[in-house]
């Protein structure tokens, strides 16, 4: 009997997607291919950055945006990002599938079941699902949601082994490393408690994203309750996903064993 493939959910934040651009996206997808071939790990990919990608490639530079403007920017940016993922995947012989979600898709039992069935079928076909919030039609997600939460909910729904949240810092620090250079990286937390939440900068939200370390800890907490190990890692660390699969210490691990 063939050994069952393992399953990870990996989320890339807006700042990483936009700053890294096509080269970083290609490096990520090369790792996705290597994880499948060498470790029998299937990846469900969650990406942010549609609005930020559109702003970067249009003349729309206003710092304050109305809701319809955000929705329109998302509609412009989403296919641009998906083009990059498809090009990167095709260079490794893989195919990607775009899946756009709203919070309602996760809450409604029928739509949730349909989503799970679709993702299962895509993985069976060895196609990489690339997920994002459907900001072009959603309202609550743009104002309050983030893809950290989406990724953790998908990880739970799909019974993933691990949740990997890629960010622009090395992991969770005991103090804000931006304001305190002597801050120490925390390599392992058994669970997310009030102590860990106090370590997250209160306003660590970038100009292009809606998350931050606080939202990642909440996502990790949700995943850990279902026995899913979470990793907070720097997204542009060369070969970071491969290192995690090989059991090396990288970033911050929440849950599981050291």
N, C-alpha and C positions, 0 to 999 in steps of 0.2 A: 504493500500500500504506500502511495506517495506521501511524503511528509507534508503536513498542512502548512501553508504559507503563514508567516507572521504578518501583523498589520499595525502600521503606525499612522497617526495623523500629524502632519507637519504644517505649522502656520508661519507665514512670512509677513512681517509687518510692513506698513507703508513706507517707512523711512528706509528700510533695507531694500525694498523693491525699487524705489525711485533712485536712491543713491547708487545702488549696485548696477541697475540697468540691465541691458541684454547680456553682458558678460557674466554677471553674477547669476542671473536666471539660468543661463546655460550651464554654469558650474553646478548649480543645484540639481538640474535635471540629469546631469551626468552621474551625480551621486544617487539619484533615484534609480537609474538604470543599474548601477553597480550594486545597490542594496538588493534589488530583485535577483540579480544573477548570482552574487556571492553569498547572500544571507537569506534568501527566500523571504524578503520583507516587501510587502505591498504597501505603497504609500497613497494616502488620500491627502491631497495638497489643498491648503486653505490660503488664499492670497488676499492681501489688502492692496490699496494704492490706486484704485480706478480714478477717483476724483483728483488726487495729487498728480497722477500721470497726465490727465487731461489738462490741468492747470499748467503743467510744465511744457506742454506742447501746443498751447493756444495763446491767444492774446489776452485771455481772461486772468487778470492779476489782482483783482479787487480782494482785499483782506476779509471783508465782510460779504457774505453771500446769502441770498435768500434760499429758501427750501427748493423752489423750482430750479434755481440756478445750480444747486448742488446735484439735483436729480439729473439735470441736463448734462452736467460735467461727468457724472458717473456713466451716462449713456455713451459719451464720447470716449472716455478712458477705458472702459471695460474691454471692448474689442481690441484696443491697442495692446493692452496687457496680455490678453489671450493669444494674440498673434505671436508675442515673444515666447510665451510658454510652448505654443505649438511648434514654432521653429526650433526651439531648444530640444524638445522631446523628439522631433523627427530626426534631428542630427544623431540621436542615439538609437534610432530604430523603433521608438515608442510613439504612441498616439495619445493625445490628451482629449478630455471631454469637459466642456464647460457646464457647471451646475450652479445656478444662481438661486439664492434662498432668501426668505424673509422669516422673521420670528414666527409668523403664523404657520409656516410649513413645518416647524418643529413642534408646535403646540397641537395642531389638528391631527388626530389619530390616523385618519385615512391618508392625508398627505405625508405624514411622517413614515407610514408604512410604505407608501409608494417611493419615497426618497430612499429608504433603506434598500428596497428591492432593486432600484436603479443602480445604486452604488455597488451592491453585491454583484450585479450582472456585469457592470463595467470592470470590476476587479477580476471576475471570472474570464473576461475577454482580454485581460492583461492590458487594459487601458487605464491611464492615470486620470482620476477625477480631479479637476481643478475647481474649487468652490470659492464663492464670494457672496457677500450679502447683495441682494438685488436692490441697490440704493436708488435705481432709476424709478422704481415704483413704490418703494417703502418710505415711510416717514419716521417712525420711531427709531429704526436702526440708524439713520443718519444722525439723529439728535442724541441718542443715548447708547446705542448698541456698539459693539466692537467684535472683531473677528476672533479674539481670544475666547470669548464666551461661545461663539459659534463653533469654534474648533473643539472645545471641550465637550459640548453637547453632541457633536458628531462622533467624537471618540467614544463617548458612553454608548450612543446608539449603535455603533458598529463594533462594539466590544474590542476596541483597540488594545494593543499591548502597551503602547507608549503614546504620549502626547508631547510633541516637541514644539516649543514656542520660541521662534527665532527673533531676536531683537538687536538693538544697536549697542548694547552693553554686554559684558561678559557673563552676567548672571545676577543673582541677588546679593547685595552687599549689606553689611551690618549698619552702614550709614550711607547717605547719598554721596556717591563718588564724585559727582560734579562739584559739590560744595566742600568736600573733605577728601583730599588726595590720600589720606591715610586710611580710608575705608577698606575693609577686608572682604574679599569674596567668600561667600558661604558655599562650600561645595556640596553639602548634603543637608536636607531637612527631612525628618521622618514624616512630618505633616505640616499643614499651614495652620498656625495658631495666631492669637492676637500679637504675640511677639514678632512673628514674621511680618504680619501686616503693618506693624509700626515701622518696620525697616523700609517699606516702600515709600519713595518720595510722594508727597500728597498731590503734587501738580506736575508729575512727570509725563506730560502729554506733548508730543512734538507738534510742529506746525503743520505736518502732513498726516498725522494719525490721530485716532481717538482713544487709543488704549493707554499703555503705561504699565509700570510694574505692578501697581495695585490690581489692575484688571487681570494680569497674568497669574497673580496669586489666587484670585477668586476662581479662575479657570482651573488652576492646579488643584484647588480644594475640591471642586466638583468632580474632577477626574479621579482623584485619590479615593474618594468615597466609594468608587466602583472598582478599586484595586488597580487603577491605571497609573503607571509611573510617569511623572512629568519632568521634562528637562527644559530649563531656561538657558539658552545658549546664544552666543553672538552669531548672527547669521552669515557674516562674511569670513568666519574662521575656515581656512582651507580644509576641505574634507571632514568637516565637523560631524555630519551625519554618519559617515563611515566610522569615525572614531567612536561614536556612541554605540554603533552596532558591534564594534570589536571590544566593547567593555571598558574603554578608557574613560578617565574622569575628565569631564568638560562642562564648564558652566556650573549650574546648580541643579542637582537632582532632588526632586521632591517625591518622597514615597519609595517603596521598594527597599532593597538592601544596598549598603555601601559597595 
